[in-house]
Amino acid sequence: MEKNREVWVDWMRVAACFLVMVVHSTEPFYLGGDGTLVLTRTDALWAALFDSFARACVPVFVVASSYLQFPIHYGTGEFFRRRAVRILVPFVIWTVVYALVYGEPVQNFRELVLNFNYAAGHLWFVYMIVGLYLLMPLLSPWAEKVGRKELLCFLILCFLTSFIPFIREAAIGADAVCVYGHGGIPMQAKYPLWGEASWNEFGVFYYLSGFIGYLLLGLYLRKFGSEMSWGRTLAVALPCFLVGFAVCVGGFVRRVMESSGGVFPTGGECAVAAVWETPWFYNTFSVALMTIGWVLLFRRFHWDGRFFRRIVLPVSKASYGMYLCHMLALGLYAALYRGTFGIGTEGSLGIMTTPVEIILTAVSSFVTVALVCVLVRKVPVVGKWLIG
C-alpha cells in the first residue's frame, strides 16, 4: 500500500460512490410522468428517507478531493496536467457515450457545446469540480498561511449562507415560482437578496456560497482537524447528521403534501420537483450538517487490512469512473426490478415494494460497475482513459 495513504478517505469515497447510486435509484419514485410523479403517500416517505440519507454524497466527494489536493504543493501547470488526465479525458469519453445512447445523437452533440447532456444529468458534477480546481491554484498561497481562527470564521460564514435557499423560499411565499433554463431544466426563481437584482446576480455572499464551503472544510480538516475519540465523534457527528436528515425528510414530505393536497398520485412538470427538492440542495444547512456528520464518522475508519487492500482500495481508485458510467447499469436494473416487483403499494411486496427496489437497484448497480471499472482500470493506458 502507498506510503502515507489516507485510509479513511478511501473508505469515505467508496461510501459516497454507493450513496450516489442510492440517490439515483430513488429518483424514479418521485420523477416521472410529465416530470414529477409520486404514486402513493408511502412512496413520498420512502423517497424522502432514502434520498435524504444519501444526499450528502456529492459534498463528501468534494471534501475528500479538497483534503487530498488543497492547497496544491506543486506547479499550477503540473496540477492542471494531472487533473486533465485524471478528470477530463474519461469525462469526454463518457460524455460521447451518453450522447450516443440517450436521446437523439445529433441534437445531443450540438448541445454539448453549451452544457452537458441533460439525459445524463449526473455529469453536472464534473463541471462543478473543474470549477473548484480552477480556484485551487489561486487560493493555495492563502491556504498555506491561513490560521485556524481565520479559516474557522470563513467556514462559519459559508455555513450561514446555507440558509439562503430557505430565506429565498420564505421571501417568495407559498407559491414559489420556477423558471426554465437551457434545455427546459427548471430552477426556482431567485428572490433578490443583499445586492442581487435583475441586472446583477453577484450579491454579497455569491462567492462564499455553494461548494466553496466544502472546499474550505476539507482544508480545515487537513490543517487543523485533530482526530477525536469514537465517543466524542459520535457525540458531534450523530446530532449533526440527524438534524440535517430530519430537515431534509420533513421538508420534502411537507412540500409534496402541500402540492398534492393529500391526494395521490400527484405530480406535474419538473418545476414542481425543483420546489420539492429545496431541502436537498447541496448549498443548504441541512445537507451541510449531514456532510459534517459523514466526514467526522469516516475519519475514524483506519482499518487497512486485507479487506481494505483487496476491495476498498481498488474500488476507491475506480470511484470516479464508477460515477461517470453507473447510470447505464442503474437504468437497466431499475427497469428490471420494477418489472419484477411492480410499483407502489400495489407491487408484489406491498408497502415494501419501493424500498426493496431502491436497495436492490443501488446494490446491483454498485457491484456491477465496481467489478467492471476495477478490471478495466487494470488495462494499460486505456484503463486510465476510461476510469481515471
C-alpha positions as CSV (number, residue, x, y, z in Angstrom):
1,M,0.0,0.0,0.0
2,E,1.2,3.5,-0.8
3,K,3.1,5.3,1.9
4,N,1.1,7.8,3.9
5,R,-2.2,6.7,2.3
6,E,-5.2,8.4,3.9
7,V,-7.1,5.2,4.6
8,W,-10.2,7.0,5.9
9,V,-10.6,9.0,2.6
10,D,-10.7,5.8,0.6
11,W,-13.4,4.4,2.9
12,M,-15.4,7.6,2.5
13,R,-15.1,7.7,-1.3
14,V,-16.4,4.2,-1.6
15,A,-19.3,5.0,0.7
16,A,-20.0,8.3,-1.2
17,C,-20.0,6.4,-4.5
18,F,-22.6,4.0,-3.2
19,L,-24.7,6.8,-1.8
20,V,-24.7,8.4,-5.3
21,M,-26.3,5.3,-6.6
22,V,-28.9,5.3,-3.8
23,V,-29.9,8.9,-4.8
24,H,-30.3,7.9,-8.4
25,S,-32.1,4.7,-7.6
26,T,-34.6,6.8,-5.6
27,E,-35.3,9.3,-8.4
28,P,-37.8,7.1,-10.4
29,F,-40.1,7.2,-7.3
30,Y,-40.7,10.9,-7.5
31,L,-39.7,11.8,-11.0
32,G,-41.8,10.6,-13.9
33,G,-44.9,11.3,-16.0
34,D,-44.6,14.9,-17.2
35,G,-41.6,15.4,-15.0
36,T,-42.7,14.7,-11.4
37,L,-44.8,11.8,-10.2
38,V,-45.4,10.3,-6.8
39,L,-47.8,7.4,-6.9
40,T,-48.6,7.0,-3.2
41,R,-48.2,8.7,0.2
42,T,-45.8,5.9,1.3
43,D,-43.7,6.4,-1.9
44,A,-43.3,10.1,-0.9
45,L,-42.0,9.0,2.5
46,W,-39.7,6.3,1.1
47,A,-38.2,8.8,-1.4
48,A,-37.7,11.3,1.4
49,L,-35.9,8.8,3.7
50,F,-33.6,7.2,1.1
51,D,-32.7,10.4,-0.8
52,S,-32.2,12.4,2.4
53,F,-30.0,9.7,3.9
54,A,-27.7,9.7,0.8
55,R,-27.9,13.4,-0.2
56,A,-24.5,14.4,1.2
57,C,-22.7,12.1,-1.2
58,V,-21.5,14.9,-3.6
59,P,-20.3,17.3,-0.9
60,V,-18.4,14.3,0.7
61,F,-16.6,13.8,-2.6
62,V,-15.7,17.5,-2.7
63,V,-14.3,17.3,0.9
64,A,-12.3,14.3,0.0
65,S,-10.8,16.0,-3.1
66,S,-10.0,19.1,-1.1
67,Y,-8.4,17.2,1.7
68,L,-6.1,15.4,-0.7
69,Q,-5.4,18.2,-3.2
70,F,-5.7,21.6,-1.5
71,P,-3.5,23.5,-1.1
72,I,-1.6,22.3,-4.1
73,H,2.1,21.7,-3.4
74,Y,3.5,21.7,-7.0
75,G,3.3,24.0,-10.0
76,T,0.0,25.2,-11.5
77,G,0.8,23.7,-14.9
78,E,1.6,20.3,-13.4
79,F,-1.6,20.4,-11.3
80,F,-3.8,21.1,-14.3
81,R,-2.0,18.5,-16.4
82,R,-2.6,15.8,-13.8
83,R,-6.2,16.8,-13.3
84,A,-6.8,16.9,-17.0
85,V,-5.6,13.3,-17.5
86,R,-7.5,12.1,-14.4
87,I,-10.7,14.0,-14.9
88,L,-11.3,15.4,-18.3
89,V,-10.2,12.5,-20.6
90,P,-12.6,10.0,-19.0
91,F,-15.3,12.7,-18.9
92,V,-15.1,13.4,-22.6
93,I,-15.2,9.7,-23.5
94,W,-18.3,9.0,-21.3
95,T,-20.0,12.2,-22.5
96,V,-19.8,10.9,-26.0
97,V,-21.1,7.5,-24.9
98,Y,-24.2,9.1,-23.2
99,A,-24.8,11.4,-26.2
100,L,-25.0,8.3,-28.4
101,V,-27.1,6.2,-26.1
102,Y,-29.6,8.7,-24.8
103,G,-31.9,10.7,-27.0
104,E,-31.0,12.0,-30.5
105,P,-27.3,12.0,-31.0
106,V,-27.0,14.9,-33.5
107,Q,-29.0,17.2,-31.1
108,N,-27.0,15.9,-28.1
109,F,-23.7,16.7,-29.7
110,R,-25.0,20.2,-30.8
111,E,-26.0,21.0,-27.2
112,L,-22.7,19.7,-25.7
113,V,-21.1,22.9,-26.9
114,L,-23.1,24.7,-24.3
115,N,-23.6,22.2,-21.5
116,F,-23.7,18.5,-20.5
117,N,-26.3,16.1,-21.9
118,Y,-29.3,16.5,-19.6
119,A,-30.3,12.9,-20.2
120,A,-27.1,12.1,-18.3
121,G,-27.7,14.7,-15.6
122,H,-25.1,13.4,-13.2
123,L,-22.3,14.8,-15.4
124,W,-23.0,18.2,-13.9
125,F,-20.6,17.2,-11.1
126,V,-17.6,17.3,-13.4
127,Y,-18.3,20.9,-14.4
128,M,-18.5,21.9,-10.7
129,I,-15.4,20.1,-9.6
130,V,-13.4,21.5,-12.6
131,G,-14.5,25.0,-11.4
132,L,-13.1,24.3,-7.9
133,Y,-9.9,23.0,-9.4
134,L,-9.6,26.3,-11.3
135,L,-9.7,28.1,-8.0
136,M,-7.2,25.9,-6.1
137,P,-4.0,27.5,-7.5
138,L,-5.4,30.9,-6.9
139,L,-6.3,30.2,-3.3
140,S,-3.4,27.9,-2.4
141,P,-1.0,30.7,-1.2
142,W,-3.6,31.9,1.2
143,A,-4.5,28.3,2.2
144,E,-0.8,27.7,3.1
145,K,-0.7,30.6,5.5
146,V,-4.3,30.8,6.9
147,G,-4.6,30.4,10.7
148,R,-7.2,28.2,12.4
149,K,-9.4,31.0,13.8
150,E,-9.4,32.9,10.4
151,L,-10.3,29.7,8.5
152,L,-13.0,28.9,11.1
153,C,-14.5,32.3,10.6
154,F,-14.8,31.8,6.9
155,L,-16.3,28.3,7.4
156,I,-18.9,29.8,9.7
157,L,-19.7,32.5,7.2
158,C,-20.1,29.8,4.5
159,F,-22.4,27.8,6.8
160,L,-24.6,30.9,7.3
161,T,-25.0,31.3,3.5
162,S,-26.5,27.7,3.5
163,F,-29.7,29.2,5.0
164,I,-30.2,31.4,1.9
165,P,-32.3,28.8,-0.1
166,F,-34.8,28.7,2.7
167,I,-34.8,32.5,3.1
168,R,-35.5,32.9,-0.6
169,E,-38.4,30.4,-0.4
170,A,-39.8,32.3,2.6
171,A,-39.5,35.6,0.8
172,I,-41.2,34.3,-2.4
173,G,-44.0,32.8,-0.3
174,A,-46.0,29.6,-0.6
175,D,-46.5,29.9,-4.4
176,A,-42.8,29.5,-5.3
177,V,-42.2,30.5,-8.9
178,C,-40.0,28.4,-11.2
179,V,-38.3,29.5,-14.4
180,Y,-36.8,27.3,-17.2
181,G,-33.2,27.4,-18.3
182,H,-31.4,25.9,-21.2
183,G,-32.9,22.6,-22.3
184,G,-36.1,23.1,-20.2
185,I,-34.4,22.5,-16.9
186,P,-36.4,24.2,-14.1
187,M,-35.0,26.2,-11.3
188,Q,-36.7,28.0,-8.5
189,A,-36.9,31.8,-9.3
190,K,-34.5,33.8,-7.2
191,Y,-35.8,36.3,-4.8
192,P,-33.1,39.0,-4.9
193,L,-31.2,39.3,-1.7
194,W,-28.4,41.6,-0.5
195,G,-27.3,43.3,-3.7
196,E,-28.8,40.9,-6.2
197,A,-31.0,42.4,-8.9
198,S,-32.3,41.7,-12.4
199,W,-29.0,43.1,-13.7
200,N,-26.7,41.7,-11.0
201,E,-26.7,38.1,-9.6
202,F,-23.4,38.7,-7.8
203,G,-24.7,39.5,-4.3
204,V,-22.5,39.9,-1.2
205,F,-22.5,36.2,-0.4
206,Y,-22.2,34.9,-4.0
207,Y,-18.5,34.0,-3.8
208,L,-18.8,32.3,-0.4
209,S,-21.9,30.2,-1.0
210,G,-22.2,26.7,-2.6
211,F,-19.4,24.2,-2.8
212,I,-16.6,26.6,-1.8
213,G,-17.6,25.9,1.8
214,Y,-16.9,22.2,1.3
215,L,-13.6,23.0,-0.2
216,L,-12.7,25.0,2.9
217,L,-14.0,22.2,5.1
218,G,-11.5,19.8,3.5
219,L,-8.7,22.4,4.1
220,Y,-9.7,22.8,7.7
221,L,-9.6,19.1,8.3
222,R,-6.2,18.8,6.6
223,K,-4.6,21.6,8.6
224,F,-6.3,21.7,11.9
225,G,-8.7,18.8,12.2
226,S,-7.3,16.8,15.1
227,E,-8.8,13.3,15.4
228,M,-11.4,12.7,18.1
229,S,-12.2,9.6,20.1
230,W,-15.1,7.4,19.0
231,G,-17.3,8.7,21.8
232,R,-16.7,12.4,21.0
233,T,-17.0,11.7,17.3
234,L,-20.5,10.2,17.7
235,A,-21.5,12.9,20.2
236,V,-20.8,15.5,17.4
237,A,-21.5,13.6,14.2
238,L,-24.8,11.9,15.1
239,P,-26.6,15.2,16.1
240,C,-25.3,16.9,13.0
241,F,-26.5,14.1,10.7
242,L,-29.8,13.6,12.5
243,V,-30.7,17.3,12.4
244,G,-29.9,17.6,8.8
245,F,-31.7,14.4,8.0
246,A,-34.8,15.4,9.8
247,V,-34.9,18.8,7.9
248,C,-34.5,17.0,4.6
249,V,-37.1,14.3,5.2
250,G,-39.6,16.7,6.8
251,G,-39.1,19.4,4.2
252,F,-39.6,17.1,1.3
253,V,-42.6,15.4,2.6
254,R,-44.3,18.7,3.7
255,R,-43.8,20.1,0.2
256,V,-45.2,17.0,-1.5
257,M,-48.2,17.0,0.8
258,E,-48.8,20.7,0.2
259,S,-48.5,20.3,-3.5
260,S,-50.8,17.2,-3.7
261,G,-53.4,18.3,-1.1
262,G,-53.0,14.8,0.3
263,V,-54.3,13.2,-2.9
264,F,-52.2,10.6,-4.8
265,P,-50.9,10.0,-7.4
266,T,-49.6,13.5,-7.6
267,G,-47.2,15.2,-9.9
268,G,-46.7,17.8,-12.7
269,E,-44.0,19.4,-14.6
270,C,-40.3,19.3,-13.5
271,A,-40.8,22.7,-11.9
272,V,-42.7,21.0,-9.1
273,A,-39.7,18.9,-8.2
274,A,-37.5,22.0,-8.1
275,V,-39.6,23.2,-5.2
276,W,-39.9,19.8,-3.5
277,E,-36.1,19.4,-3.5
278,T,-35.3,22.7,-1.8
279,P,-34.2,21.0,1.5
280,W,-31.9,18.7,-0.6
281,F,-30.0,21.4,-2.3
282,Y,-26.2,21.0,-1.7
283,N,-25.9,24.6,-0.5
284,T,-28.4,24.2,2.3
285,F,-27.6,23.9,6.0
286,S,-29.4,20.5,6.2
287,V,-27.1,18.9,3.7
288,A,-24.0,20.7,5.1
289,L,-24.8,19.2,8.6
290,M,-25.1,15.7,7.2
291,T,-21.9,16.2,5.3
292,I,-20.1,17.1,8.5
293,G,-21.6,14.1,10.2
294,W,-20.4,11.7,7.5
295,V,-16.9,13.2,7.3
296,L,-16.4,13.1,11.1
297,L,-17.6,9.5,11.2
298,F,-15.3,8.3,8.4
299,R,-12.3,10.0,9.9
300,R,-12.3,7.2,12.5
301,F,-12.0,4.5,9.8
302,H,-8.4,3.3,9.9
303,W,-8.9,-0.3,9.0
304,D,-6.3,-1.1,6.4
305,G,-6.2,-4.9,6.5
306,R,-6.8,-7.4,3.7
307,F,-10.4,-6.3,3.0
308,F,-9.2,-2.8,2.6
309,R,-6.4,-3.7,0.3
310,R,-8.3,-6.2,-1.8
311,I,-11.7,-4.5,-2.0
312,V,-11.9,-0.9,-0.7
313,L,-8.7,0.5,-2.2
314,P,-9.3,-0.7,-5.8
315,V,-12.9,0.5,-5.7
316,S,-11.8,3.8,-4.3
317,K,-9.3,4.3,-7.1
318,A,-12.0,3.4,-9.6
319,S,-14.7,5.6,-8.0
320,Y,-14.5,8.4,-10.5
321,G,-15.1,6.0,-13.4
322,M,-17.9,4.4,-11.5
323,Y,-19.6,7.7,-11.1
324,L,-19.3,8.5,-14.8
325,C,-20.7,5.2,-16.1
326,H,-23.0,3.9,-13.4
327,M,-26.2,5.4,-14.9
328,L,-26.0,2.9,-17.8
329,A,-26.3,-0.1,-15.4
330,L,-28.6,1.6,-13.0
331,G,-31.3,2.3,-15.6
332,L,-31.3,-1.3,-16.6
333,Y,-31.6,-2.6,-13.1
334,A,-34.3,-0.1,-12.2
335,A,-36.4,-1.3,-15.1
336,L,-35.7,-4.9,-14.3
337,Y,-36.8,-4.7,-10.7
338,R,-39.8,-2.6,-11.4
339,G,-40.9,-5.1,-14.0
340,T,-40.4,-7.9,-11.5
341,F,-42.0,-6.5,-8.3
342,G,-44.4,-3.9,-9.7
343,I,-44.9,-0.4,-8.5
344,G,-46.1,1.3,-5.3
345,T,-48.2,-0.4,-2.7
346,E,-49.8,-2.5,-5.5
347,G,-46.5,-4.2,-6.1
348,S,-45.9,-7.8,-5.1
349,L,-44.2,-6.8,-1.8
350,G,-46.9,-4.3,-0.8
351,I,-45.6,-1.3,1.2
352,M,-42.1,-2.7,1.0
353,T,-42.0,-2.8,-2.8
354,T,-40.4,0.6,-3.2
355,P,-37.6,0.3,-0.6
356,V,-36.7,-3.2,-1.9
357,E,-36.5,-1.9,-5.4
358,I,-34.3,1.1,-4.4
359,I,-31.9,-1.0,-2.3
360,L,-31.6,-3.8,-5.0
361,T,-31.1,-1.2,-7.8
362,A,-28.4,0.6,-5.8
363,V,-26.6,-2.5,-4.7
364,S,-26.7,-4.3,-8.1
365,S,-25.5,-1.1,-9.8
366,F,-22.7,-0.6,-7.4
367,V,-21.4,-4.2,-7.5
368,T,-21.6,-4.3,-11.3
369,V,-19.8,-1.1,-12.1
370,A,-17.3,-1.7,-9.3
371,L,-16.3,-5.0,-10.9
372,V,-16.2,-3.6,-14.4
373,C,-14.3,-0.4,-13.5
374,V,-11.7,-2.1,-11.3
375,L,-11.0,-4.6,-14.0
376,V,-10.9,-2.0,-16.9
377,R,-8.7,0.2,-14.8
378,K,-6.0,-2.5,-14.9
379,V,-5.7,-2.3,-18.7
380,P,-2.7,-0.2,-19.6
381,V,-3.4,3.3,-20.9
382,V,-7.0,2.5,-21.9
383,G,-7.9,1.9,-18.3
384,K,-6.7,5.3,-17.2
385,W,-8.5,7.0,-20.1
386,L,-11.8,5.3,-19.3
387,I,-11.8,5.2,-15.5
388,G,-9.4,8.0,-14.5
